[in-house]
Amino acid sequence: MGELANPALPLLTSLFASKEAVATAGGVTGCIFQLGAVIGPWVAGLSIDWTLGYGLTWLLLAVAPLVGCLCLSSLYGRRTETAAQ
């Protein structure tokens, strides 16, 4: 069936980066996502091994996206400044 494209990430990246920096911002964003794909299962496995349960793992899975949302919302004011340039 193949992979389906996820246009949300490139769209958000293009909204927050200037025209000159869109490619770099997209590359950095992709790199961070790939690091998360590599490190995430390892951290989840460690938390399960250390706590002998899944509670901390579920907490991390719930808190990490919230931290990401807070980081993204902190950039919201910068979006209008970048768009004006």
N, CA, C and O atoms as CSV, one atom per row, in Angstrom:
chain,resi,resn,atom,element,x,y,z
A,1,MET,N,N,0.824,-1.193,0.000
A,1,MET,CA,C,0.000,0.000,0.000
A,1,MET,C,C,0.869,1.258,0.000
A,1,MET,O,O,0.450,2.286,-0.533
A,2,GLY,N,N,2.047,1.203,0.574
A,2,GLY,CA,C,2.916,2.377,0.572
A,2,GLY,C,C,2.641,3.297,1.745
A,2,GLY,O,O,1.736,3.067,2.547
A,3,GLU,N,N,3.427,4.321,1.821
A,3,GLU,CA,C,3.288,5.274,2.917
A,3,GLU,C,C,2.395,6.440,2.500
A,3,GLU,O,O,2.402,6.867,1.345
A,4,LEU,N,N,1.645,6.931,3.443
A,4,LEU,CA,C,0.831,8.114,3.199
A,4,LEU,C,C,1.593,9.344,3.685
A,4,LEU,O,O,2.238,9.306,4.733
A,5,ALA,N,N,1.520,10.402,2.944
A,5,ALA,CA,C,2.227,11.623,3.315
A,5,ALA,C,C,1.535,12.294,4.494
A,5,ALA,O,O,0.310,12.259,4.613
A,6,ASN,N,N,2.325,12.897,5.354
A,6,ASN,CA,C,1.812,13.670,6.481
A,6,ASN,C,C,2.166,15.135,6.230
A,6,ASN,O,O,3.284,15.554,6.531
A,7,PRO,N,N,1.241,15.914,5.689
A,7,PRO,CA,C,1.563,17.295,5.327
A,7,PRO,C,C,1.609,18.261,6.507
A,7,PRO,O,O,2.016,19.410,6.334
A,8,ALA,N,N,1.207,17.830,7.692
A,8,ALA,CA,C,1.134,18.761,8.821
A,8,ALA,C,C,2.517,19.264,9.231
A,8,ALA,O,O,2.685,20.462,9.462
A,9,LEU,N,N,3.492,18.394,9.325
A,9,LEU,CA,C,4.820,18.804,9.776
A,9,LEU,C,C,5.500,19.767,8.798
A,9,LEU,O,O,5.979,20.813,9.236
A,10,PRO,N,N,5.566,19.467,7.504
A,10,PRO,CA,C,6.164,20.445,6.586
A,10,PRO,C,C,5.393,21.768,6.544
A,10,PRO,O,O,5.993,22.831,6.380
A,11,LEU,N,N,4.084,21.704,6.690
A,11,LEU,CA,C,3.293,22.924,6.688
A,11,LEU,C,C,3.635,23.787,7.899
A,11,LEU,O,O,3.865,24.989,7.762
A,12,LEU,N,N,3.669,23.178,9.081
A,12,LEU,CA,C,4.022,23.934,10.286
A,12,LEU,C,C,5.448,24.480,10.197
A,12,LEU,O,O,5.713,25.608,10.611
A,13,THR,N,N,6.352,23.682,9.663
A,13,THR,CA,C,7.735,24.136,9.514
A,13,THR,C,C,7.799,25.346,8.597
A,13,THR,O,O,8.516,26.304,8.888
A,14,SER,N,N,7.069,25.317,7.508
A,14,SER,CA,C,7.097,26.443,6.570
A,14,SER,C,C,6.418,27.682,7.145
A,14,SER,O,O,6.748,28.803,6.758
A,15,LEU,N,N,5.479,27.491,8.058
A,15,LEU,CA,C,4.831,28.655,8.673
A,15,LEU,C,C,5.739,29.368,9.664
A,15,LEU,O,O,5.654,30.586,9.818
A,16,PHE,N,N,6.608,28.618,10.337
A,16,PHE,CA,C,7.433,29.211,11.378
A,16,PHE,C,C,8.823,29.603,10.910
A,16,PHE,O,O,9.511,30.342,11.614
A,17,ALA,N,N,9.257,29.143,9.764
A,17,ALA,CA,C,10.591,29.468,9.259
A,17,ALA,C,C,10.482,30.490,8.135
A,17,ALA,O,O,9.477,30.555,7.427
A,18,SER,N,N,11.524,31.274,7.988
A,18,SER,CA,C,11.548,32.228,6.880
A,18,SER,C,C,11.759,31.465,5.569
A,18,SER,O,O,12.113,30.285,5.579
A,19,LYS,N,N,11.542,32.141,4.458
A,19,LYS,CA,C,11.686,31.488,3.157
A,19,LYS,C,C,13.107,30.972,2.947
A,19,LYS,O,O,13.309,29.931,2.323
A,20,GLU,N,N,14.078,31.697,3.466
A,20,GLU,CA,C,15.471,31.303,3.294
A,20,GLU,C,C,15.836,30.090,4.151
A,20,GLU,O,O,16.778,29.368,3.825
A,21,ALA,N,N,15.105,29.858,5.237
A,21,ALA,CA,C,15.479,28.814,6.182
A,21,ALA,C,C,14.538,27.611,6.182
A,21,ALA,O,O,14.678,26.729,7.029
A,22,VAL,N,N,13.590,27.554,5.258
A,22,VAL,CA,C,12.606,26.468,5.270
A,22,VAL,C,C,13.270,25.110,5.075
A,22,VAL,O,O,12.931,24.156,5.775
A,23,ALA,N,N,14.201,25.006,4.147
A,23,ALA,CA,C,14.851,23.710,3.895
A,23,ALA,C,C,15.668,23.269,5.107
A,23,ALA,O,O,15.635,22.098,5.483
A,24,THR,N,N,16.391,24.188,5.712
A,24,THR,CA,C,17.177,23.852,6.903
A,24,THR,C,C,16.266,23.465,8.049
A,24,THR,O,O,16.530,22.484,8.745
A,25,ALA,N,N,15.201,24.217,8.256
A,25,ALA,CA,C,14.256,23.899,9.336
A,25,ALA,C,C,13.611,22.537,9.105
A,25,ALA,O,O,13.416,21.775,10.052
A,26,GLY,N,N,13.283,22.229,7.867
A,26,GLY,CA,C,12.712,20.920,7.555
A,26,GLY,C,C,13.696,19.795,7.822
A,26,GLY,O,O,13.313,18.741,8.328
A,27,GLY,N,N,14.959,20.009,7.486
A,27,GLY,CA,C,15.983,19.000,7.749
A,27,GLY,C,C,16.210,18.774,9.229
A,27,GLY,O,O,16.343,17.635,9.676
A,28,VAL,N,N,16.255,19.859,9.992
A,28,VAL,CA,C,16.435,19.741,11.442
A,28,VAL,C,C,15.228,19.048,12.064
A,28,VAL,O,O,15.381,18.199,12.942
A,29,THR,N,N,14.046,19.404,11.616
A,29,THR,CA,C,12.832,18.773,12.135
A,29,THR,C,C,12.826,17.276,11.840
A,29,THR,O,O,12.502,16.472,12.713
A,30,GLY,N,N,13.181,16.903,10.619
A,30,GLY,CA,C,13.247,15.493,10.265
A,30,GLY,C,C,14.287,14.749,11.088
A,30,GLY,O,O,14.058,13.611,11.498
A,31,CYS,N,N,15.416,15.379,11.327
A,31,CYS,CA,C,16.470,14.764,12.143
A,31,CYS,C,C,15.980,14.529,13.570
A,31,CYS,O,O,16.233,13.470,14.145
A,32,ILE,N,N,15.288,15.498,14.139
A,32,ILE,CA,C,14.763,15.348,15.501
A,32,ILE,C,C,13.746,14.208,15.554
A,32,ILE,O,O,13.753,13.416,16.497
A,33,PHE,N,N,12.881,14.120,14.557
A,33,PHE,CA,C,11.903,13.031,14.521
A,33,PHE,C,C,12.588,11.675,14.428
A,33,PHE,O,O,12.173,10.724,15.090
A,34,GLN,N,N,13.635,11.579,13.611
A,34,GLN,CA,C,14.344,10.310,13.476
A,34,GLN,C,C,15.076,9.947,14.767
A,34,GLN,O,O,15.118,8.775,15.141
A,35,LEU,N,N,15.650,10.931,15.447
A,35,LEU,CA,C,16.285,10.662,16.744
A,35,LEU,C,C,15.251,10.163,17.754
A,35,LEU,O,O,15.529,9.263,18.547
A,36,GLY,N,N,14.076,10.746,17.717
A,36,GLY,CA,C,13.011,10.288,18.604
A,36,GLY,C,C,12.600,8.860,18.313
A,36,GLY,O,O,12.287,8.099,19.228
A,37,ALA,N,N,12.601,8.494,17.037
A,37,ALA,CA,C,12.250,7.123,16.662
A,37,ALA,C,C,13.297,6.124,17.130
A,37,ALA,O,O,12.973,4.971,17.416
A,38,VAL,N,N,14.548,6.558,17.210
A,38,VAL,CA,C,15.620,5.683,17.670
A,38,VAL,C,C,15.686,5.642,19.191
A,38,VAL,O,O,15.828,4.569,19.778
A,39,ILE,N,N,15.584,6.796,19.826
A,39,ILE,CA,C,15.765,6.892,21.280
A,39,ILE,C,C,14.505,6.503,22.040
A,39,ILE,O,O,14.605,5.960,23.141
A,40,GLY,N,N,13.327,6.762,21.491
A,40,GLY,CA,C,12.067,6.512,22.191
A,40,GLY,C,C,11.886,5.091,22.690
A,40,GLY,O,O,11.610,4.901,23.874
A,41,PRO,N,N,12.027,4.087,21.837
A,41,PRO,CA,C,11.868,2.711,22.316
A,41,PRO,C,C,12.903,2.322,23.369
A,41,PRO,O,O,12.601,1.568,24.294
A,42,TRP,N,N,14.118,2.837,23.224
A,42,TRP,CA,C,15.169,2.556,24.191
A,42,TRP,C,C,14.813,3.136,25.559
A,42,TRP,O,O,14.952,2.458,26.577
A,43,VAL,N,N,14.357,4.384,25.585
A,43,VAL,CA,C,13.954,5.016,26.846
A,43,VAL,C,C,12.746,4.302,27.446
A,43,VAL,O,O,12.682,4.104,28.660
A,44,ALA,N,N,11.795,3.918,26.608
A,44,ALA,CA,C,10.620,3.188,27.103
A,44,ALA,C,C,11.039,1.860,27.720
A,44,ALA,O,O,10.551,1.486,28.786
A,45,GLY,N,N,11.933,1.154,27.060
A,45,GLY,CA,C,12.407,-0.116,27.596
A,45,GLY,C,C,13.142,0.049,28.916
A,45,GLY,O,O,12.966,-0.752,29.834
A,46,LEU,N,N,13.966,1.088,29.010
A,46,LEU,CA,C,14.669,1.348,30.274
A,46,LEU,C,C,13.692,1.663,31.401
A,46,LEU,O,O,13.849,1.176,32.520
A,47,SER,N,N,12.683,2.479,31.101
A,47,SER,CA,C,11.730,2.831,32.155
A,47,SER,C,C,10.934,1.606,32.612
A,47,SER,O,O,10.605,1.491,33.792
A,48,ILE,N,N,10.624,0.700,31.698
A,48,ILE,CA,C,9.924,-0.532,32.073
A,48,ILE,C,C,10.835,-1.419,32.918
A,48,ILE,O,O,10.395,-1.994,33.914
A,49,ASP,N,N,12.099,-1.530,32.522
A,49,ASP,CA,C,13.043,-2.347,33.280
A,49,ASP,C,C,13.298,-1.778,34.674
A,49,ASP,O,O,13.360,-2.531,35.646
A,50,TRP,N,N,13.445,-0.473,34.780
A,50,TRP,CA,C,13.770,0.150,36.071
A,50,TRP,C,C,12.594,0.122,37.037
A,50,TRP,O,O,12.776,-0.095,38.235
A,51,THR,N,N,11.394,0.339,36.524
A,51,THR,CA,C,10.236,0.428,37.414
A,51,THR,C,C,9.444,-0.866,37.497
A,51,THR,O,O,8.522,-0.979,38.306
A,52,LEU,N,N,9.797,-1.850,36.664
A,52,LEU,CA,C,9.091,-3.135,36.612
A,52,LEU,C,C,7.596,-2.970,36.333
A,52,LEU,O,O,6.766,-3.739,36.818
A,53,GLY,N,N,7.282,-1.963,35.551
A,53,GLY,CA,C,5.895,-1.719,35.177
A,53,GLY,C,C,5.829,-0.723,34.034
A,53,GLY,O,O,6.846,-0.212,33.567
A,54,TYR,N,N,4.623,-0.465,33.603
A,54,TYR,CA,C,4.418,0.419,32.461
A,54,TYR,C,C,3.975,1.825,32.851
A,54,TYR,O,O,3.795,2.670,31.974
A,55,GLY,N,N,3.794,2.097,34.138
A,55,GLY,CA,C,3.265,3.387,34.576
A,55,GLY,C,C,4.099,4.566,34.119
A,55,GLY,O,O,3.561,5.527,33.568
A,56,LEU,N,N,5.421,4.509,34.342
A,56,LEU,CA,C,6.294,5.612,33.942
A,56,LEU,C,C,6.330,5.767,32.423
A,56,LEU,O,O,6.390,6.884,31.907
A,57,THR,N,N,6.293,4.655,31.721
A,57,THR,CA,C,6.298,4.711,30.256
A,57,THR,C,C,5.059,5.430,29.734
A,57,THR,O,O,5.162,6.283,28.853
A,58,TRP,N,N,3.897,5.093,30.268
A,58,TRP,CA,C,2.668,5.784,29.846
A,58,TRP,C,C,2.708,7.258,30.217
A,58,TRP,O,O,2.214,8.102,29.469
A,59,LEU,N,N,3.296,7.571,31.368
A,59,LEU,CA,C,3.420,8.973,31.776
A,59,LEU,C,C,4.316,9.728,30.798
A,59,LEU,O,O,3.990,10.839,30.381
A,60,LEU,N,N,5.443,9.123,30.435
A,60,LEU,CA,C,6.333,9.762,29.467
A,60,LEU,C,C,5.648,9.955,28.115
A,60,LEU,O,O,5.821,10.983,27.461
A,61,LEU,N,N,4.870,8.954,27.706
A,61,LEU,CA,C,4.158,9.070,26.426
A,61,LEU,C,C,3.079,10.145,26.463
A,61,LEU,O,O,2.718,10.697,25.424
A,62,ALA,N,N,2.568,10.442,27.642
A,62,ALA,CA,C,1.551,11.491,27.768
A,62,ALA,C,C,2.187,12.873,27.898
A,62,ALA,O,O,1.667,13.849,27.357
A,63,VAL,N,N,3.302,12.960,28.608
A,63,VAL,CA,C,3.914,14.261,28.898
A,63,VAL,C,C,4.733,14.783,27.708
A,63,VAL,O,O,4.737,15.986,27.449
A,64,ALA,N,N,5.413,13.908,26.998
A,64,ALA,CA,C,6.279,14.350,25.902
A,64,ALA,C,C,5.532,15.171,24.840
A,64,ALA,O,O,6.037,16.221,24.445
A,65,PRO,N,N,4.353,14.746,24.358
A,65,PRO,CA,C,3.640,15.589,23.388
A,65,PRO,C,C,3.185,16.922,23.989
A,65,PRO,O,O,3.130,17.933,23.289
A,66,LEU,N,N,2.864,16.924,25.267
A,66,LEU,CA,C,2.478,18.186,25.903
A,66,LEU,C,C,3.648,19.161,25.945
A,66,LEU,O,O,3.471,20.358,25.722
A,67,VAL,N,N,4.834,18.652,26.229
A,67,VAL,CA,C,6.029,19.502,26.209
A,67,VAL,C,C,6.256,20.028,24.793
A,67,VAL,O,O,6.596,21.197,24.611
A,68,GLY,N,N,6.069,19.171,23.798
A,68,GLY,CA,C,6.196,19.617,22.411
A,68,GLY,C,C,5.197,20.700,22.051
A,68,GLY,O,O,5.533,21.655,21.351
A,69,CYS,N,N,3.968,20.553,22.529
A,69,CYS,CA,C,2.944,21.582,22.278
A,69,CYS,C,C,3.311,22.903,22.934
A,69,CYS,O,O,3.108,23.968,22.350
A,70,LEU,N,N,3.849,22.838,24.142
A,70,LEU,CA,C,4.280,24.064,24.825
A,70,LEU,C,C,5.422,24.732,24.070
A,70,LEU,O,O,5.445,25.954,23.930
A,71,CYS,N,N,6.361,23.941,23.589
A,71,CYS,CA,C,7.463,24.510,22.812
A,71,CYS,C,C,6.952,25.152,21.526
A,71,CYS,O,O,7.395,26.237,21.150
A,72,LEU,N,N,6.029,24.488,20.861
A,72,LEU,CA,C,5.469,25.022,19.626
A,72,LEU,C,C,4.664,26.290,19.886
A,72,LEU,O,O,4.722,27.238,19.103
A,73,SER,N,N,3.915,26.309,20.983
A,73,SER,CA,C,3.128,27.507,21.288
A,73,SER,C,C,4.022,28.683,21.667
A,73,SER,O,O,3.631,29.835,21.480
A,74,SER,N,N,5.223,28.410,22.199
A,74,SER,CA,C,6.138,29.507,22.506
A,74,SER,C,C,6.665,30.167,21.240
A,74,SER,O,O,7.128,31.307,21.284
A,75,LEU,N,N,6.601,29.467,20.115
A,75,LEU,CA,C,7.038,30.037,18.840
A,75,LEU,C,C,5.953,30.841,18.149
A,75,LEU,O,O,6.230,31.514,17.156
A,76,TYR,N,N,4.732,30.788,18.645
A,76,TYR,CA,C,3.612,31.397,17.931
A,76,TYR,C,C,3.817,32.893,17.705
A,76,TYR,O,O,3.527,33.386,16.615
A,77,GLY,N,N,4.301,33.617,18.688
A,77,GLY,CA,C,4.530,35.053,18.526
A,77,GLY,C,C,5.599,35.358,17.494
A,77,GLY,O,O,5.540,36.393,16.829
A,78,ARG,N,N,6.565,34.482,17.352
A,78,ARG,CA,C,7.645,34.666,16.390
A,78,ARG,C,C,7.161,34.474,14.956
A,78,ARG,O,O,7.775,34.987,14.020
A,79,ARG,N,N,6.079,33.749,14.782
A,79,ARG,CA,C,5.556,33.487,13.439
A,79,ARG,C,C,5.175,34.786,12.749
A,79,ARG,O,O,5.497,34.980,11.577
A,80,THR,N,N,4.498,35.674,13.454
A,80,THR,CA,C,4.078,36.929,12.830
A,80,THR,C,C,5.287,37.826,12.558
A,80,THR,O,O,5.284,38.570,11.577
A,81,GLU,N,N,6.325,37.773,13.408
A,81,GLU,CA,C,7.513,38.566,13.161
A,81,GLU,C,C,8.254,38.067,11.918
A,81,GLU,O,O,8.733,38.866,11.113
A,82,THR,N,N,8.346,36.744,11.767
A,82,THR,CA,C,9.023,36.157,10.613
A,82,THR,C,C,8.255,36.424,9.337
A,82,THR,O,O,8.859,36.694,8.300
A,83,ALA,N,N,6.937,36.356,9.391
A,83,ALA,CA,C,6.106,36.582,8.202
A,83,ALA,C,C,6.230,38.020,7.716
A,83,ALA,O,O,6.106,38.279,6.519
A,84,ALA,N,N,6.472,38.959,8.629
A,84,ALA,CA,C,6.589,40.356,8.247
A,84,ALA,C,C,7.899,40.637,7.509
A,84,ALA,O,O,7.989,41.606,6.755
A,85,GLN,N,N,8.907,39.802,7.721
A,85,GLN,CA,C,10.205,40.031,7.078
A,85,GLN,C,C,10.202,39.559,5.711
A,85,GLN,O,O,11.212,39.671,5.017
